């Protein structure tokens, strides 16, 4: 598996990079990839089919100058920013791993992450909802996926030292929520791991055996996706 630790200056570029890596592998490079990136500023990210008027406090996003973007994968709406560690996996659907369905993929990857993180966190991790990792019913990692014919993009976030109270101001409590949330506020529902980003990176790199550096970065495709999607008002506010 190839390894890429690359954070772009803007959220648009970072979101585009995940999609571009999926397209790169799907187009014939056949690379399996583990990427890490960390945001330098705050921004809201809607899941592909989420409705911004129901999920986001537009007035407060404006007050805090927090942009609203939409990703190409499913899942819920999140606030990103400093203190989040993001990862993306590009995995081949044709190999022997149990990745044939969305449910199988969630189960396989989250169980692997649970197994590799429990010893270093010294916590018993729970797999909750559709694709969450939690400790004592407090969520610290949310995940989503986008599937193509031969490859899947599975990506997510670890809350390490994030400003959770800011979520209260810019995100509504989702109407579609996992049962274990029990209508709790963001502050009541989420937790920071309070460990270093390098600790998480090292654990995942070892578990996925991602020891080869990815040399080919699809920069032209990233810029194209930024222009056509991630900086495009019609894309970000399509629902």
C-alpha positions in Angstrom: 0.0 0.0 0.0 1.2 3.5 -0.8 1.4 6.2 1.9 0.8 9.9 1.5 0.9 12.5 4.3 -0.2 15.7 2.4 -2.2 18.7 3.6 -3.1 21.4 1.1 -3.7 25.0 2.2 -7.4 25.0 1.5 -10.3 22.7 2.4 -11.4 22.6 -1.2 -8.1 21.1 -2.3 -8.0 18.6 0.6 -11.5 17.3 -0.3 -10.6 17.2 -4.0 -7.4 15.3 -3.3 -9.3 12.3 -1.7 -11.6 12.1 -4.8 -8.7 12.5 -7.2 -6.8 9.7 -5.6 -9.9 7.4 -6.0 -10.1 8.4 -9.6 -6.4 7.8 -10.1 -6.6 4.2 -8.9 -9.9 3.6 -10.7 -8.3 4.9 -14.0 -5.6 2.2 -13.9 -2.8 3.0 -11.5 -4.3 0.3 -9.2 -2.7 1.9 -6.2 -4.1 1.2 -2.7 -3.4 4.3 -0.7 -3.4 5.6 2.9 -3.5 9.4 3.1 -3.4 11.7 6.1 -4.2 15.4 6.1 -5.0 18.1 8.7 -7.1 21.2 8.1 -5.6 24.6 8.8 -9.0 26.4 9.2 -12.6 25.7 10.1 -15.1 24.6 7.5 -18.4 22.7 7.4 -18.6 19.6 5.2 -22.0 18.2 4.1 -22.4 14.5 3.2 -23.2 14.2 -0.5 -27.0 14.1 -0.1 -27.4 16.3 3.0 -29.6 19.4 2.9 -27.7 22.5 4.1 -30.7 24.3 5.4 -31.5 21.5 7.8 -27.9 20.7 8.9 -26.2 24.1 9.2 -26.7 27.3 11.0 -26.1 29.6 8.1 -26.1 32.8 10.1 -23.4 31.7 12.6 -21.3 30.2 9.8 -21.4 33.7 8.2 -20.5 35.4 11.5 -17.5 33.1 12.0 -16.5 33.2 8.3 -16.8 29.4 8.1 -17.3 28.1 4.5 -19.8 25.4 3.7 -18.6 22.6 1.4 -20.0 19.3 0.2 -18.0 16.1 -0.3 -18.5 13.3 -2.8 -19.1 10.6 -0.2 -22.1 9.9 2.0 -22.5 10.3 5.7 -23.4 13.2 7.9 -22.5 16.8 8.2 -19.4 17.7 10.2 -17.3 20.7 11.2 -13.6 20.4 10.4 -10.7 22.4 11.7 -7.4 22.4 13.6 -7.3 19.5 16.1 -8.8 17.0 13.5 -6.8 14.3 11.9 -8.2 13.1 8.6 -7.4 10.0 6.8 -8.4 8.4 3.5 -8.1 4.8 2.3 -8.3 3.8 -1.4 -8.9 0.1 -1.4 -9.2 -2.4 -4.3 -12.6 -4.1 -4.2 -11.3 -7.0 -6.2 -9.0 -8.4 -3.6 -9.8 -10.9 -0.9 -10.9 -8.5 1.7 -14.6 -8.4 2.7 -15.4 -5.1 0.9 -18.2 -6.2 -1.4 -20.9 -4.2 0.3 -21.1 -0.9 2.2 -21.9 -2.8 5.5 -19.0 -5.3 5.0 -16.6 -2.5 4.3 -17.6 -0.5 7.4 -17.3 -3.6 9.5 -13.9 -4.7 8.2 -12.2 -1.3 8.3 -13.6 -0.2 11.7 -12.8 -3.4 13.3 -9.2 -3.1 12.1 -9.0 0.4 13.4 -10.5 -0.7 16.7 -7.9 -3.4 17.1 -4.9 -1.3 16.3 -6.0 1.7 18.4 -7.1 0.1 21.6 -3.6 -0.8 22.8 -2.2 2.7 22.3 -5.3 4.5 23.7 -5.8 2.0 26.5 -9.5 2.2 26.0 -12.2 -0.2 24.9 -13.4 1.2 21.6 -17.0 0.7 20.4 -18.2 0.5 16.8 -21.5 2.5 16.9 -24.1 3.7 14.5 -23.3 3.1 10.8 -19.6 4.0 10.9 -18.6 5.6 14.1 -15.9 4.8 16.6 -16.7 5.7 20.2 -15.5 5.3 23.8 -18.2 4.9 26.5 -20.8 6.1 23.9 -18.8 9.3 23.1 -17.9 9.6 19.4 -14.4 10.4 18.4 -14.3 9.2 14.8 -16.9 9.5 12.0 -16.4 7.9 8.6 -17.9 7.7 5.1 -17.3 6.0 1.8 -17.7 6.4 -1.9 -17.7 3.3 -4.1 -16.6 2.9 -7.8 -16.4 -0.2 -9.9 -13.0 -1.4 -8.8 -12.0 0.8 -5.8 -13.6 2.4 -2.7 -12.7 5.6 -1.0 -13.2 5.2 2.8 -12.3 8.3 4.7 -12.9 9.8 8.1 -11.8 12.0 11.0 -10.2 11.5 14.4 -11.0 14.2 16.9 -7.7 14.8 18.8 -7.8 18.3 20.2 -10.7 19.9 18.5 -12.8 22.9 19.5 -16.0 20.9 20.0 -18.1 23.8 21.5 -17.9 25.6 18.1 -20.0 22.8 16.6 -22.9 24.0 18.8 -22.9 27.3 17.1 -22.7 26.2 13.4 -24.3 22.8 13.2 -27.8 21.7 14.1 -28.6 18.5 15.9 -29.2 16.1 13.0 -32.7 14.7 12.6 -31.2 11.5 11.2 -29.0 10.3 14.1 -27.7 6.9 15.4 -29.7 5.5 18.3 -26.8 5.7 20.7 -26.7 9.5 20.4 -30.1 9.8 22.2 -30.5 13.4 20.9 -27.5 14.6 22.8 -25.9 18.0 21.9 -22.6 17.9 20.0 -20.8 18.8 23.2 -22.4 15.9 25.1 -22.0 13.5 22.2 -18.3 14.0 21.1 -14.9 13.6 22.7 -11.3 14.4 21.9 -8.7 11.6 22.2 -6.1 14.0 23.4 -3.2 12.1 21.8 -0.7 13.2 19.2 -1.5 13.0 15.5 1.8 11.0 15.1 0.5 8.3 17.4 -2.6 7.7 15.3 -0.7 7.9 12.1 1.9 5.4 13.2 -0.7 2.9 14.3 -2.7 3.0 11.0 0.4 2.9 8.9 1.5 -0.3 10.6 -1.9 -1.9 10.5 -2.3 -1.2 6.8 1.3 -1.9 6.0 1.5 1.4 4.1 5.3 1.6 3.8 5.8 2.9 0.2 5.5 6.6 -0.5 3.1 7.6 -3.2 5.1 9.6 -5.7 2.4 10.4 -8.3 0.2 13.2 -7.0 -2.7 13.9 -9.4 -2.4 17.7 -9.0 -4.1 18.6 -12.3 -7.1 16.5 -11.4 -7.2 18.1 -7.9 -7.3 21.6 -9.4 -10.0 20.5 -11.9 -12.2 19.1 -9.1 -11.7 22.2 -7.0 -12.9 24.3 -10.0 -15.8 22.1 -11.0 -17.0 21.0 -7.6 -15.5 22.1 -4.3 -15.3 25.8 -5.0 -18.6 25.8 -7.0 -21.6 27.2 -5.3 -24.0 25.0 -7.3 -22.2 21.9 -6.0 -21.9 22.9 -2.4 -25.5 24.1 -2.1 -27.2 21.6 -4.5 -29.5 20.2 -1.8 
